[in-house]
Amino acid sequence: PDACFSLVEPTPVDRPVLVAASLPALALVGLDEAEVLRPDFAEYMCGNRVLPGARPAAHCYCGHQFGAFSGQLGDGAAMSLGEVVTEGQGRWELQLKGAGKTPYS
């Protein structure tokens, strides 16, 4: 930790509401489309609740920015909520954009 990533907590959202869901994306990560009907689905998808066993993290990386090499960039407001490995569909990272400040903001 803190070299390639930092453990972080998403900023809570007041009264989250599910506006839309991608059924093909749910299938990719092995979720039945009925999951979107759960009362706590929006709480998990906005980061208010963390999935069992998950450790949200922001990633650090380097690269070119504004025409010059930068030795440390990172996810300024994006957080990895966890990883899902499915039978036959592969390995998928669940990432939340706009989740709040990170050490790389």
MDTraj code that builds the backbone (N, CA, C; nanometers):
import mdtraj as md
import numpy as np

residues = "PRO ASP ALA CYS PHE SER LEU VAL GLU PRO THR PRO VAL ASP ARG PRO VAL LEU VAL ALA ALA SER LEU PRO ALA LEU ALA LEU VAL GLY LEU ASP GLU ALA GLU VAL LEU ARG PRO ASP PHE ALA GLU TYR MET CYS GLY ASN ARG VAL LEU PRO GLY ALA ARG PRO ALA ALA HIS CYS TYR CYS GLY HIS GLN PHE GLY ALA PHE SER GLY GLN LEU GLY ASP GLY ALA ALA MET SER LEU GLY GLU VAL VAL THR GLU GLY GLN GLY ARG TRP GLU LEU GLN LEU LYS GLY ALA GLY LYS THR PRO TYR SER".split()
xyz = np.array([
    [0.0812, -0.1209, 0.0000],
    [0.0000, 0.0000, 0.0000],
    [0.0848, 0.1264, 0.0000],
    [0.0308, 0.2321, -0.0525],
    [0.0905, 0.3653, -0.0606],
    [0.2032, 0.3759, -0.1634],
    [0.2448, 0.2659, -0.2261],
    [0.3433, 0.2745, -0.3331],
    [0.2725, 0.2688, -0.4679],
    [0.1851, 0.1737, -0.4856],
    [0.1076, 0.1605, -0.6096],
    [-0.0376, 0.1980, -0.5892],
    [-0.0822, 0.1965, -0.4664],
    [-0.2208, 0.2308, -0.4364],
    [-0.2316, 0.2734, -0.2908],
    [-0.3427, 0.3379, -0.2601],
    [-0.3735, 0.3763, -0.1226],
    [-0.5141, 0.3295, -0.0896],
    [-0.5319, 0.2726, 0.0278],
    [-0.6655, 0.2346, 0.0710],
    [-0.7428, 0.3619, 0.1032],
    [-0.8658, 0.3702, 0.0559],
    [-0.9472, 0.4908, 0.0700],
    [-1.0911, 0.4524, 0.1033],
    [-1.1681, 0.5506, 0.1454],
    [-1.3111, 0.5316, 0.1693],
    [-1.3875, 0.6285, 0.0805],
    [-1.4865, 0.5788, 0.0044],
    [-1.5674, 0.6701, -0.0771],
    [-1.6409, 0.7720, 0.0098],
    [-1.6615, 0.8914, -0.0446],
    [-1.7388, 0.9939, 0.0237],
    [-1.8861, 0.9545, 0.0187],
    [-1.9538, 0.9494, 0.1325],
    [-2.0953, 0.9084, 0.1326],
    [-2.1841, 1.0014, 0.0499],
    [-2.2890, 0.9439, -0.0053],
    [-2.3877, 1.0160, -0.0851],
    [-2.5207, 1.0122, -0.0090],
    [-2.5886, 1.1254, 0.0005],
    [-2.7188, 1.1299, 0.0671],
    [-2.8273, 1.0702, -0.0225],
    [-2.9030, 0.9771, 0.0288],
    [-3.0190, 0.9169, -0.0374],
    [-2.9930, 0.8793, -0.1834],
    [-2.8976, 0.7898, -0.2109],
    [-2.8701, 0.7515, -0.3497],
    [-2.9896, 0.6802, -0.4130],
    [-3.0070, 0.7032, -0.5423],
    [-3.1160, 0.6423, -0.6187],
    [-3.0574, 0.5857, -0.7475],
    [-3.0949, 0.4641, -0.7817],
    [-3.0518, 0.4045, -0.9078],
    [-3.1315, 0.4674, -1.0213],
    [-3.0625, 0.5249, -1.1188],
    [-3.1277, 0.5890, -1.2322],
    [-3.1305, 0.4948, -1.3515],
    [-3.0225, 0.4203, -1.3724],
    [-3.0139, 0.3282, -1.4851],
    [-2.9166, 0.2164, -1.4501],
    [-2.9336, 0.1042, -1.5170],
    [-2.8428, -0.0085, -1.4991],
    [-2.8205, -0.0749, -1.6345],
    [-2.7004, -0.1225, -1.6563],
    [-2.6666, -0.1942, -1.7784],
    [-2.6800, -0.3440, -1.7534],
    [-2.7810, -0.4047, -1.8132],
    [-2.8009, -0.5485, -1.7941],
    [-2.6844, -0.6296, -1.8502],
    [-2.6265, -0.5928, -1.9674],
    [-2.5089, -0.6669, -2.0143],
    [-2.3898, -0.6559, -1.9179],
    [-2.3709, -0.5388, -1.8554],
    [-2.2603, -0.5237, -1.7596],
    [-2.2854, -0.6081, -1.6353],
    [-2.4091, -0.6131, -1.5881],
    [-2.4415, -0.6991, -1.4735],
    [-2.4075, -0.8445, -1.5053],
    [-2.4409, -0.8874, -1.6268],
    [-2.4123, -1.0256, -1.6673],
    [-2.2619, -1.0519, -1.6715],
    [-2.1834, -0.9541, -1.7171],
    [-2.0377, -0.9711, -1.7234],
    [-1.9770, -0.9996, -1.5868],
    [-2.0319, -0.9358, -1.4822],
    [-1.9762, -0.9545, -1.3486],
    [-2.0539, -1.0603, -1.2684],
    [-2.1410, -1.1331, -1.3369],
    [-2.2090, -1.2458, -1.2738],
    [-2.3265, -1.2098, -1.1848],
    [-2.3847, -1.0915, -1.2027],
    [-2.5004, -1.0516, -1.1223],
    [-2.6294, -1.0725, -1.2002],
    [-2.7283, -1.1268, -1.1349],
    [-2.8605, -1.1425, -1.1928],
    [-2.9253, -1.0048, -1.2005],
    [-3.0016, -0.9801, -1.3053],
    [-3.0633, -0.8482, -1.3212],
    [-3.1602, -0.8145, -1.2076],
    [-3.2073, -0.9135, -1.1342],
    [-3.2963, -0.8888, -1.0198],
    [-3.2230, -0.8160, -0.9065],
    [-3.0897, -0.8176, -0.9065],
    [-3.0127, -0.7494, -0.8023],
    [-3.0419, -0.6001, -0.7980],
    [-3.0735, -0.5400, -0.9138],
    [-3.0995, -0.3955, -0.9162],
    [-3.2265, -0.3602, -0.8392],
    [-3.3092, -0.4572, -0.8097],
    [-3.4330, -0.4332, -0.7355],
    [-3.4116, -0.4327, -0.5845],
    [-3.2951, -0.4771, -0.5415],
    [-3.2663, -0.4796, -0.3969],
    [-3.2664, -0.3367, -0.3420],
    [-3.3245, -0.3168, -0.2233],
    [-3.3260, -0.1818, -0.1656],
    [-3.1864, -0.1256, -0.1388],
    [-3.0870, -0.2122, -0.1178],
    [-2.9518, -0.1646, -0.0866],
    [-2.8592, -0.1604, -0.2086],
    [-2.9106, -0.1898, -0.3274],
    [-2.8266, -0.1930, -0.4479],
    [-2.7582, -0.0583, -0.4716],
    [-2.8337, 0.0510, -0.4656],
    [-2.7760, 0.1842, -0.4886],
    [-2.6719, 0.2185, -0.3817],
    [-2.6939, 0.1716, -0.2591],
    [-2.5974, 0.1975, -0.1511],
    [-2.4612, 0.1359, -0.1835],
    [-2.4614, 0.0156, -0.2399],
    [-2.3355, -0.0499, -0.2767],
    [-2.2738, 0.0148, -0.4009],
    [-2.3555, 0.0483, -0.4984],
    [-2.3031, 0.1010, -0.6243],
    [-2.2515, 0.2435, -0.6132],
    [-2.2935, 0.3185, -0.5093],
    [-2.2421, 0.4552, -0.4917],
    [-2.1267, 0.4587, -0.3919],
    [-2.0990, 0.3461, -0.3263],
    [-1.9882, 0.3415, -0.2310],
    [-2.0284, 0.3665, -0.0870],
    [-2.1571, 0.3906, -0.0607],
    [-2.1999, 0.4103, 0.0782],
    [-2.1793, 0.2842, 0.1610],
    [-2.1978, 0.1703, 0.0995],
    [-2.1719, 0.0419, 0.1644],
    [-2.0666, -0.0302, 0.0822],
    [-1.9775, -0.0992, 0.1503],
    [-1.8689, -0.1710, 0.0830],
    [-1.9041, -0.3189, 0.0772],
    [-1.8800, -0.3793, -0.0374],
    [-1.9074, -0.5216, -0.0544],
    [-1.8236, -0.6038, 0.0434],
    [-1.8782, -0.7130, 0.0944],
    [-1.8028, -0.7972, 0.1882],
    [-1.6675, -0.8383, 0.1294],
    [-1.5630, -0.8179, 0.2062],
    [-1.4281, -0.8550, 0.1633],
    [-1.3574, -0.7506, 0.0779],
    [-1.4281, -0.6453, 0.0383],
    [-1.3685, -0.5428, -0.0481],
    [-1.2877, -0.4432, 0.0343],
    [-1.1849, -0.3877, -0.0275],
    [-1.1024, -0.2828, 0.0317],
    [-1.0842, -0.1744, -0.0738],
    [-1.1689, -0.0713, -0.0749],
    [-1.1580, 0.0326, -0.1773],
    [-1.0178, 0.0942, -0.1811],
    [-0.9722, 0.1212, -0.3029],
    [-0.8372, 0.1748, -0.3207],
    [-0.8328, 0.2731, -0.4372],
    [-0.7421, 0.3693, -0.4280],
    [-0.7095, 0.4596, -0.5381],
    [-0.5707, 0.4203, -0.5865],
    [-0.5519, 0.4213, -0.7177],
    [-0.4259, 0.3754, -0.7758],
    [-0.3348, 0.4915, -0.8137],
    [-0.2073, 0.4684, -0.7975],
    [-0.1024, 0.5626, -0.8341],
    [-0.0368, 0.5118, -0.9623],
    [0.0000, 0.6019, -1.0513],
    [0.0676, 0.5616, -1.1748],
    [0.1488, 0.6794, -1.2263],
    [0.2253, 0.6583, -1.3300],
    [0.3027, 0.7665, -1.3908],
    [0.2706, 0.7725, -1.5393],
    [0.3090, 0.8821, -1.6033],
    [0.2850, 0.8953, -1.7465],
    [0.3055, 1.0381, -1.7908],
    [0.2691, 1.0635, -1.9149],
    [0.2839, 1.1969, -1.9704],
    [0.1558, 1.2762, -1.9485],
    [0.1734, 1.3994, -1.9028],
    [0.0610, 1.4892, -1.8819],
    [0.1030, 1.6276, -1.9266],
    [0.0233, 1.6884, -2.0107],
    [0.0514, 1.8226, -2.0620],
    [0.1879, 1.8294, -2.1313],
    [0.2236, 1.7228, -2.2021],
    [0.3458, 1.7218, -2.2808],
    [0.4735, 1.6907, -2.2059],
    [0.4647, 1.6582, -2.0789],
    [0.5845, 1.6266, -2.0001],
    [0.5591, 1.5014, -1.9164],
    [0.6670, 1.4298, -1.8876],
    [0.6546, 1.3104, -1.8043],
    [0.6311, 1.3502, -1.6590],
    [0.5360, 1.2844, -1.5977],
    [0.5073, 1.3072, -1.4556],
    [0.5296, 1.1757, -1.3826],
    [0.6149, 1.1783, -1.2831],
    [0.6511, 1.0565, -1.2109],
    [0.5433, 1.0033, -1.1190],
    [0.4478, 1.0878, -1.0809],
    [0.3372, 1.0389, -0.9979],
    [0.2077, 1.1072, -1.0375],
    [0.1210, 1.0276, -1.0928],
    [-0.0161, 1.0673, -1.1188],
    [-0.1016, 0.9700, -1.0388],
    [-0.2296, 0.9819, -1.0484],
    [-0.3130, 0.8860, -0.9772],
    [-0.4597, 0.9151, -0.9936],
    [-0.5390, 0.8247, -0.9394],
    [-0.6836, 0.8388, -0.9427],
    [-0.7244, 0.9472, -0.8444],
    [-0.7570, 1.0655, -0.8959],
    [-0.7913, 1.1768, -0.8103],
    [-0.9298, 1.1687, -0.7506],
    [-1.0216, 1.1004, -0.8182],
    [-1.1576, 1.0879, -0.7656],
    [-1.2175, 0.9523, -0.8012],
    [-1.1363, 0.8618, -0.8505],
    [-1.1849, 0.7279, -0.8859],
    [-1.1310, 0.6283, -0.7845],
    [-1.2157, 0.5321, -0.7506],
    [-1.1758, 0.4302, -0.6533],
    [-1.2145, 0.2930, -0.7040],
    [-1.1255, 0.2006, -0.6841],
    [-1.1561, 0.0612, -0.7130],
    [-1.2326, 0.0068, -0.5931],
    [-1.3549, -0.0425, -0.6185],
    [-1.4360, -0.0984, -0.5104],
    [-1.4024, -0.2444, -0.4862],
    [-1.3404, -0.3067, -0.5842],
    [-1.3047, -0.4475, -0.5702],
    [-1.2951, -0.5140, -0.7059],
    [-1.2689, -0.6415, -0.7033],
    [-1.2500, -0.7192, -0.8248],
    [-1.3435, -0.8397, -0.8222],
    [-1.3968, -0.8723, -0.9385],
    [-1.4858, -0.9873, -0.9519],
    [-1.4237, -1.0838, -1.0520],
    [-1.4158, -1.2093, -1.0155],
    [-1.3684, -1.3134, -1.1072],
    [-1.4869, -1.4045, -1.1340],
    [-1.5238, -1.4163, -1.2616],
    [-1.6395, -1.4970, -1.2984],
    [-1.5973, -1.6170, -1.3813],
    [-1.6765, -1.7192, -1.3757],
    [-1.6533, -1.8396, -1.4555],
    [-1.6836, -1.8078, -1.6013],
    [-1.5836, -1.8124, -1.6855],
    [-1.6037, -1.7934, -1.8286],
    [-1.6108, -1.6493, -1.8758],
    [-1.6277, -1.5517, -1.7866],
    [-1.6367, -1.4114, -1.8283],
    [-1.5105, -1.3322, -1.7951],
    [-1.4224, -1.3908, -1.7149],
    [-1.2963, -1.3246, -1.6863],
    [-1.2919, -1.2517, -1.5531],
    [-1.1989, -1.1592, -1.5455],
    [-1.1705, -1.0823, -1.4245],
    [-1.2093, -0.9368, -1.4513],
    [-1.2880, -0.8788, -1.3598],
    [-1.3381, -0.7433, -1.3788],
    [-1.3158, -0.6595, -1.2534],
    [-1.2733, -0.5352, -1.2737],
    [-1.2574, -0.4417, -1.1626],
    [-1.3831, -0.3549, -1.1560],
    [-1.4391, -0.3403, -1.0373],
    [-1.5517, -0.2497, -1.0168],
    [-1.4939, -0.1177, -0.9698],
    [-1.5110, -0.0128, -1.0510],
    [-1.4518, 0.1167, -1.0190],
    [-1.5603, 0.2221, -1.0118],
    [-1.5490, 0.3077, -0.9134],
    [-1.6453, 0.4147, -0.8920],
    [-1.5792, 0.5475, -0.9275],
    [-1.6370, 0.6186, -1.0208],
    [-1.5843, 0.7498, -1.0609],
    [-1.6494, 0.8586, -0.9764],
    [-1.5771, 0.9629, -0.9459],
    [-1.6308, 1.0725, -0.8675],
    [-1.6636, 1.0321, -0.7243],
    [-1.5800, 0.9466, -0.6669],
    [-1.6083, 0.8881, -0.5366],
    [-1.5583, 0.9727, -0.4194],
    [-1.4927, 1.0816, -0.4495],
    [-1.4384, 1.1653, -0.3420],
    [-1.2880, 1.1821, -0.3574],
    [-1.2301, 1.2607, -0.2706],
    [-1.0873, 1.2893, -0.2786],
    [-1.0045, 1.1665, -0.2408],
    [-0.8904, 1.1561, -0.3052],
    [-0.7944, 1.0503, -0.2761],
    [-0.6589, 1.1162, -0.2489],
    [-0.5586, 1.0404, -0.2075],
    [-0.4260, 1.0999, -0.1883],
    [-0.3667, 1.1567, -0.3179],
    [-0.4283, 1.1238, -0.4332],
    [-0.3760, 1.1683, -0.5620],
    [-0.4622, 1.2797, -0.6223],
    [-0.5542, 1.3371, -0.5436],
    [-0.6421, 1.4444, -0.5943],
    [-0.5620, 1.5721, -0.6159],
])
top = md.Topology()
chain = top.add_chain()
for i, resn in enumerate(residues, 1):
    res = top.add_residue(resn, chain, resSeq=i)
    for name in ("N", "CA", "C"):
        top.add_atom(name, md.element.get_by_symbol(name[0]), res)
traj = md.Trajectory(xyz[None], top)
